[in-house]
């Protein structure tokens, strides 16, 4: 399973915020923002900062989806 941040990007659109706005308001590092854009894993602390900034729950910004790789 891998993390999908599609819900986060939709929430930003709904709140009329850009990714840059989120970066500034949440205090996330540039490397964390890059990981989010690439759909890579980020720390729980980063997700917590986003939730505080957007006044939402973790389920509102991330979901886990199958990664389409075959497991032996």
Order of alpha helices (4+ residues) and beta strands (2+ residues): beta-alpha-alpha-alpha-alpha-beta
